[in-house]
Amino acid sequence: MIEFRGLGLKSDKAKERAERVRDHNVIWGPFGRNLHEDLLGVHGQGLAMREATDSKWVIHAREENSTIHDEIGMRHFYGEWSRRMGRKASDPLPQQGNAKVKAA
């Protein structure tokens, strides 16, 4: 499964929400402009998902001096997502137990 997540404002009206979703998807959505940069990761994920392969997990990370393309931005996003949503980004719909995270 490949997920594309974004954050919006709870106070958005329907028109504002639609605009925010459209703007997000231009870059980060399933057909966004950033996807070509991650093509190698997407390709590797596809190979890993085939039957009779070793692993269903692909670690895709990069370090680029804390720029927008560095994984530090992704980690910050998921940390903030977890804080605001009150549940772990790595387990957003837990089957059992309590996935609440502590607000910073």
Phi, psi and omega in degrees: 000135174244125181250147174237112184244149174213163177248145175226183179262135179299331184279355181301138169282168184303318181294318178295319180297316179298319178295319180296317178297316179299314179298318178299312185291336177301322181259309192256356182286179185298338177237025184285169183294336182280343187301322182300330178290335181257013183303320179299317178295319179295317178298314179299321178297318178299318178296319182293334183277350179293154176296149176067025174261167185293309190225150174266002182247137175235125176270118181240108182215152177209154179236121182225054176056041177059034175273180182297336181269359178284152179291347180299324177296319179295316179297320177297316179302310182292328174296316179292320177302313180299316181297313184288325182276344180074022177206158184291134176295330180284348180211065188291337180231069184297142179282330180209161180081184182246118182262015180300141176247154181285131176288138180282000000 
